[in-house]
Amino acid sequence: MVQYGGDEVSALVLDIGTSTLRAGYAGDDAPKAIIPTSYGYITQPASSNPDVTMDDATAENGEQPPKDAAPAEETRLFIGQHGPSIWRANMEIGNPMKDGLINDFKPIPALIRHAFEDVMRVNLEEHPVLVTEPAWNTVANRERMAEIMFEEFNVPAFYIANTSVLNAFASGKGSALVVDIGQSQASVTPVVDGFVLRKGLHWSTLPQLIHARSRQHLTNAAQYHPPIELLPYQLIASKEPVEPNAPPRYVARDDRIPHTTDSLRLYYETREVDEWIQSVAGVVEQGWNEHQAAAYPPKQYEFPTGFNTYFGVERFAVGELFFNHGRELETNPTIPRPIPSLIAQALSACDPDMRGVLTGNVVLSGGGSSFSGFADRLNVELSRHYPHVKIHAPGNTAERRYGGWLGGSILASLGTFHQLWISKEEWQEHGKAIVGQRCK
């Protein structure tokens, strides 16, 4: 708890990822608000009627008018659980994140306001806020985030903390090798005594490669299934049950399809591929062996069109990309490196004395690490090269998926953390320079 004016005020923790934005109270064991980072927007000519407002439905569906809309046109934002998931004619989809970093700050205040004010019902002017950042965040990004918090939300205090360090804290470790697999980035970060060893930091776009290969597998004809149409349920009026591998029988919503933008269609199809990956894909625990993969029972999966089939060996080929690209890496050196290669690079950049400590404290985090068999396979791969390997992989999916937020919740609730906050007064006195000095 942090004291302001003699009263105890709980700090707030904000963790912005490519897939979701997580917000909640420090000291809690789970975030209170989890909303999609993607948002919908419709640009239209400005209304000539000055009485017409755009924020009547803010609390209901997360719709937010941006402050900097051009006078000639209005841009309506649709944010939160009822934002991009609900079909709207001519709605485009945007996402402020690119390669794990905030690439567009314009929608960020609206996303933050919706999470804290509309979902959690808290006044940001009364609570200090801790925000997470990836290890490769830029100085300009962290200073812009501080500016948003102090200037737009008028928070009393602010701090920005490294996600990898927070993942280590969430696992109860001061030193750890944090393997974080998100929706767009996979990173390996050595953390020693609460500080990131920058020279050992390595990250890649491996999850994007896995998503692209999965999409390619589904939409192309394969030995066990025909090309699969990734039509989302928002564009389907009705469907009938069919036998496995039988052509789907459904009626498309022809009234909606002409008014569905390319970005909205891509967003829906991306979600369908992600659902398939999370439901079906797995990892062969002892290393790639096609006979062993074939011994696992196949999994049945039904797509929104009603088409359903069983996935066998091919569902393990998806997870195998985390660990092995075969000969492809020799012919295409630009392909994202697998996890064991990233770990080897990270450890080789660390002092030999530290490698044993780090391999004995490997922390798995991020939604991408929750593949069936992932932790066991990583243990097998690392044990071949390092003598003492111990992997901390929480069995609780939420704990692994929101490890960065949980670490922030622990850190911001510590009494000893009080002295690290950047106060509103310090911000006004020192400006952006105070962020780099205090948040290291």
N, C-alpha and C positions, 0 to 999 in steps of 0.2 A: 504494500500500500504506500501511496505517496501523499504527503500532507501539503495542503494548500489552504492558507487561512485557518489553520488549526484543525481542519476537518480531513478525515481520511478519504481519499478519492482513489478508486481503482483505476489503474492504467488500462489503456486499450492496445490491442496488438493487431496489426494489419499485415497480411502476407499476400502479395499479388503474384499469381502464377499465370502461365499461358492458358491453362484450362479454366481455373476458378480463382476467385478472390475470396480469401478467408479473413474474417474479422471476429473479434470477441474480447472478453475481459481477461486481463492478466490474472493468473491464478486458477483459471478454469482448465479442465482437462480436454476441452473440445471447443472449436470456434462456434459462436452463436449464429453467425451469418456466413453462408457459403453460396456465392452467386457466380454465374458464368462471367468470365472476363470478356467474352465476345458480347457484342451489343448490336441491336438493329437500328437502322436509321432511315428516315424518309425525308428527302429534300423536296420542298414544294414552294410555289410562289408565296410571298408573305401575304397574310390576310389584310384586306383593306379595312376590316372592321376592328377598331381598337379594343373592343370589349371582348374579343375572342382570345382566350388564353390557352396555353398548351400544357399547363401543369395540373389540370384538374384530377388526372388519374395517377398522380405520382405515387401515392401510397399503395394504390391498387396493383398497378402493373409495372412499376419502376420506370415510368416514362419521365424523362427529364429534358427540359429545354436547355441547350447550351447557351452560355452567356455571350459567346463571341459569334453568334450567327450573323451572316451578312444581312444588311437591311433589305436587300432585294428578294431574299428567300428565307424560308424557315426550315430548320432541320430538327425533326423530332427524333429524340433518342428513345429506344425501348430497351430497358435495362432490367436485369434480374431474372428470376425464374420464369416470369411471363414475358420476357423480352424476345430474344431471337428464336425461342422454341415455338412461339405462336406464329402461324403464317399470317402475313399481311401483304396486300398487293403492293408490288414495286418496292418492297423493303430490301435494302442492302445490308450486308453484315460486315462489321469492322471488328478488329481486335488490336488494342494498343501495344501488344507485345510482339517482339520479333527476336528470335534466337535467345529467349530468356530475359531480354531487357525491354524496358518500356521504350517504345519507338515513337509513340504519339501521345503526348500528354493532354491533348484537348479533352478526351472523354474521361480522363482519370478522376477529376473532381466529382463528376456526376456519378461514377461508379462508387467512389468513397462515400458520397452523400447518401446514396441509396442504401449501402450496406449498414452504415452507422445510424442514420436518421430514420429511414423508412423501415428497415428490418429490425434493428436493435433498439430504436427509439431512444438514443442517447444524444446529449448535447456535447459536441466535440469541444466547445469552449470551456468545458468543466473537467476534461480528462487529458492527462499526458498521453501521447501516442508513440508506440514503438513500431517502426516499419522495417520489414525484412528486405534484403537485397542480395542478389547473387554475387559470388566472389569476383566476377569479372565486370561488375557494374562500373560505370564511368563517373568521374567527378561531377560532370555537368548534370547527370541524372540525379545523383543524390542531393545536390544543391537545389535542383528544381523541385524535388519532392519536399525538401524542407521549406522551400518558399511557398508551395501550395498549402502545407499544413499551417504555417504561421500566418501567411497573408490572407488566404481564402477561408480557412476554417478557424483561425484565431485560437489555436490550441495553446494551453499554458506551458507545455514542455514537449520536447520531441527527441527521439533518438533513432538512429538507423543501424541495424545490426546484420551481420553476415549470416546468410541462411545455413551455410555449412557448419559454422560455429554453433548455431542454434540447434541443428540436428544432433551434433555431438552432445550438447547440454541435455537435450530431450532424452538421450540414451544414458545419461548420468556419467558422461566421460569428458574429461578436460582435453585429452589427446586422443585422436581417432583419425582413421582414414574414411572419409565420408563419400560413399558412392550414391549419388543422387540421380535418379532417372525420372525426368518430368515428361511432359507431353512433347516438347520440342527439343530439349537438350539433355544430354547425359554428361555428368561431371564427376571427376574424382578429385577430392580436395584433402590434402594433409592438414590436420588441425593439431597444433602442439601448444599445450597450456592455454587454450582459448584463443589462439591467434592462427591465422591462415599462413601456411608457408607458400608464398606466392610462386616461388620457382617450381614447386611441385604441382601447381594447379593445372589440370588438363580437362578440356571439355570438347564435346563433338555433337553433331546433329544426328546421332545414331537413331533416336526414336522417330525422326522424320523419315529415315530410310526404311525402317521397319513398317511404318504406316504405308509408305508408297508401295512396298513389295506386297503387303497384304491386300491393298486395293487392286493391284495388278493381278494377283492370284484370283481374287473373287470375280473380277470383271472379264477375265479371259477364260476361254474354255480349258478345262483341266481333265485329267484322266477320270476323275470321279464326279464331275459336275459340268453342266453347260455354263456359258457366261451368265453371271448373276446380275440382275438389274437392281441397283441400289436406290430404288424409288422410296422416299420417306413416307411414313404414314400420314403426314400432313397433306400429301398429294394423292391419297387413295380414298375413294368413296366407300368401297366395300370389297370384300374378298371371300373366297370359299376355301374350306380346308381341302388340301390335296395330299396325295401320297408322297413319300420322299422321292426326290428327283423328278417328280412329275411337273410339267409346265404349270406355272401359277395361274389361277383364275381370279382376276381382280378387275375392278372398274376404277380407272383413274379419274381424278377430278379435273376434267377438261376446262372447267371455269377458272381454275387456279393456275394451271400450268403456263398459259401465256403471260401471266402477271408475276411469275416467279423469276427473280433476278438470278444471274449466274452465281453471284456471291452467296445468295441464300441457298441455292441448290447445292453448291459446293459444301457449305456448312452442314447441311443435312446429311449429305453423303459421307462427309468426314466423320460425323457422329455415328453413322451406321457401321463404318469400318472399325471405329474405336470400340463400339459395343461388341462387335464380333471378336476382336482381339482379346478384350477383357473376359469374354464369356468362354471362348473356345481354345485360344492359343496356350501353349505350355512349353516347358523345357525338359529335355531328357536329362535326368539328374546326373548320370555317370559319364556323360560325354556322348557325342553323336553316334548313334548306332541305329541304322534303319530297321533292323530286325527287332531291336528293343522298342523302338518307337511304334512299330506295328503291333507289338504285344499289348500296348495300352488300349483300353476300350475306346472306340470312336465316340465323338460327341455330336449330338444332333443340335442343329441350330435352324431357327425359322426367321426369315427376313420379313420386313413389313408387307411385301407383296403376297406373302403366303408360301412362297417357295421355301422348301426345307430339304436339308440333306445331312448326311453324316460326314464329319471331318475326322480323318485318321492321321496318317503320317504327316500330311501337309500342315497340320496345325502345330506340329513341333518344329517344322522348318522355319516358321516365323520366329519363335523364341531362340532358335539356333543362331540367328543373325546377331544376337547380343554377344555371342562368344566366338563365333568363327565365320569368316566370309569365304573360306576355301581359297581357291587360287585367284579369286576376283581381286584381292588386294594387290597381287603382283601386277596384274594387267591394268588396274585402275587405282593409282596411289592416292587419288583425291577422295576416295570413298571413306566415310566416317569409320574410324578405328573401333574395333570391338572393346568391350569392357576390360578383359584381361590385359590388352595392349595399353589402354589408358592407365591402368593401375601400375603396370610395369614402368611406364614413362614417369608417372608421379613418384614412385618409390626410388627410381634411379636418380632423381633430382634431389633426394633427401640424404642427409648424412647417414652412413651405414649404421651408426649407433641407434638411430631413430627408427630404422625399418622394422625391427622386431616389435617395437611398441605399437607401431601403426598396423602391422599385419595381425597383431593380437587384439586389435580394437577396430575392426572393419564395421562401419555402420551403414546399413542399407536404408534408403529413404526414397520417397517419390512414388507416385502411383504406378509407374512403369516397372518398378521392382517387385510388384505383387504377382508376377507371373507364377503359375504353379511350378514348383521345383527350382525356382531361380536361385534361392539362397543355397540350396544343396549343391547345385551345379557350380556356383561361384566358389564354394568351399573346395570342391574337387579340383577346379582349375588352379586355384591359388596354392593348394597343398602340394602340387607338383613342383613348384618353384621356391616355396618359402617354408621353413621348418615349423613355425608356430603361427597358425591361422585360427582366428576366432571371429565369427561373423555374428553381429548383433542385428537380428531382423525381427522386429516386433510382429507377433502373430496377429495382433489387432490391426486390421487394414487401415482404419482411421488414423491410428498412431503413426503408421508408416507414411501414409499419404499426406498427413498434415504435420510431419515432424518439425519443419521449420517454424510453423505457427506455435506448436507446443513448446519448443525451446524458447521462443520469444515470451510465451506466457510464464514460463518458469523464471526467466531472467528479469522481466519487468516487475515481477512480484517480490523479488528479493529486496530486503531492507538496505543491503549494501549497494544496490544499484542506484539509489537515490541521488548520489553525487554525480552520476554520469549524465543525467538529463541535461539537455540544452534548454534553458528557460527562455520564455518570450523576451525577457529583458536582455538576456545575453545576445539573442538574435538581433534585436534592435540596435544594440551597441556595436557588435562585431560584424554583423552581416553574414554572408555565405562562408567566409573563412572559418567560422567557428565549427562548421560541420566537419571539415577535414581534420581539424585539430582534436575534436572530442571523439568522433566516431572513427576508430582505426581498426 
